[in-house]
Amino acid sequence: MHHYIAMEIFRNEFVSLCYEPNDRVLLQKWQGYVPSDLFRRVIDMSVQFIREHEVDMLISDTLMQKVVRKNDALYAASKLTEMFADGLKAMAFVIPSDAFTRISLKKFADEGINSDSVGYFQSMEEALNWAGIYSRSVSEISQYGC
């Protein structure tokens, strides 16, 4: 059984940000309506972390997140090019079936990022498989991150 050594970078009632050094994955888990200033702060923290550490993949788990404001989505999308320039290889969104959230997240794809490097999935398992992080049991996947 694989044991994760997740490093918690930030956590509050709206979001957790942590790093899985074995897989070089930075994981954002969002919850509810995230205040604009907090959303942007976590995006900036992610940019900084990717710049300073070896991160191959960013997974943004938005299953429990409510709609993202258009300006916040555009802000995050504008930072994605920076993350790729700093060594990020891929970004995966775990997205809810909620159409509004899905539409606001698709803005990332409009920012001229190579679409092969950005994936949209309906479960963490799909995102991890796409990332080449296979053979996780369901209980391990549910514990992925921090």
C-alpha positions in Angstrom: 0.0 0.0 0.0 1.3 3.4 -1.0 1.6 5.9 1.8 1.5 9.6 0.9 3.7 12.1 2.4 1.5 15.1 1.6 2.8 18.5 2.6 0.1 20.9 3.6 0.8 24.4 2.3 -2.5 26.1 3.1 -5.9 25.2 4.5 -9.1 26.9 5.5 -12.9 26.3 5.2 -12.8 27.0 1.4 -9.7 25.4 0.1 -6.8 23.2 0.9 -3.5 23.3 -1.0 -1.0 20.5 -0.6 1.9 18.8 -2.4 2.5 15.1 -3.0 6.3 15.0 -3.4 6.3 11.3 -4.6 4.1 12.2 -7.6 5.2 15.8 -7.9 1.5 16.8 -7.7 0.2 20.1 -6.3 -3.4 19.6 -5.3 -6.0 22.4 -4.8 -9.3 21.3 -3.3 -12.0 24.0 -3.4 -15.3 24.2 -1.4 -18.3 26.4 -1.8 -18.3 30.1 -2.9 -14.7 31.1 -2.5 -14.2 34.8 -1.8 -12.4 36.6 -4.6 -9.3 37.7 -2.6 -8.8 34.2 -1.2 -9.2 32.6 -4.6 -6.5 34.8 -6.1 -4.2 34.4 -3.1 -4.3 30.6 -3.5 -3.6 30.9 -7.2 -0.6 33.1 -6.4 0.6 30.6 -3.7 0.3 27.9 -6.3 2.4 29.9 -8.8 5.0 30.6 -6.2 5.1 27.0 -5.0 5.5 25.7 -8.6 8.3 28.2 -9.2 10.2 27.0 -6.0 9.6 23.2 -6.1 9.5 20.4 -8.5 5.9 20.2 -9.6 4.9 18.2 -12.7 1.1 18.4 -12.3 -1.5 20.7 -10.8 -4.8 19.1 -9.9 -7.7 21.5 -9.1 -10.5 19.6 -7.5 -13.6 21.8 -8.0 -16.3 19.1 -7.3 -17.5 21.0 -4.3 -16.8 24.5 -5.5 -19.6 26.9 -6.5 -19.4 29.1 -9.6 -16.1 31.0 -10.1 -16.5 34.7 -10.9 -15.5 35.5 -14.5 -12.7 37.9 -13.4 -11.3 35.3 -11.0 -11.3 32.7 -13.7 -9.5 35.0 -16.1 -7.0 35.9 -13.4 -6.2 32.2 -12.7 -6.0 31.5 -16.5 -3.5 34.4 -16.9 -1.3 32.7 -14.3 -1.4 29.3 -15.9 1.0 30.4 -18.6 3.4 31.4 -15.8 3.1 28.0 -14.2 3.9 26.2 -17.4 6.8 28.5 -18.0 8.1 27.6 -14.5 8.1 23.8 -15.2 4.5 22.6 -14.8 3.8 19.9 -17.3 0.1 19.4 -17.0 -3.0 20.7 -15.2 -6.1 18.7 -14.5 -9.5 20.0 -13.4 -11.9 17.7 -11.5 -15.1 19.3 -12.4 -18.7 19.1 -11.2 -21.6 18.5 -13.5 -22.8 22.0 -12.6 -22.8 23.8 -15.9 -21.9 27.3 -14.6 -18.8 26.1 -12.8 -17.8 24.1 -15.9 -18.2 27.1 -18.2 -16.2 29.4 -15.9 -13.4 26.8 -15.7 -13.3 26.3 -19.5 -11.9 29.9 -19.6 -8.5 28.3 -18.8 -8.5 26.5 -22.1 -9.1 29.8 -23.9 -5.8 31.3 -22.7 -3.7 29.7 -25.4 -2.4 26.9 -23.2 -1.6 23.7 -25.2 -4.9 21.8 -24.8 -3.0 18.5 -24.5 -1.6 19.8 -21.2 -5.0 20.6 -19.7 -7.5 18.0 -18.9 -11.1 18.0 -17.5 -12.3 15.1 -15.5 -15.3 14.1 -13.4 -13.4 12.2 -10.7 -10.1 12.4 -9.0 -9.4 8.8 -10.2 -9.7 9.9 -13.9 -7.4 12.8 -13.3 -4.8 10.7 -11.6 -5.0 8.1 -14.4 -4.6 10.8 -17.0 -1.5 12.0 -15.1 0.0 8.6 -15.2 -0.5 8.0 -11.5 -2.2 4.6 -11.8 -3.1 1.7 -9.6 -4.6 3.5 -6.7 -7.3 1.9 -4.7 -10.5 3.9 -4.1 -9.7 4.5 -0.5 -6.2 5.8 -1.4 -7.7 8.1 -4.0 -10.2 9.5 -1.5 -7.2 10.2 0.8 -5.1 11.8 -1.9 -3.8 15.1 -0.9 -4.1 16.4 2.7 
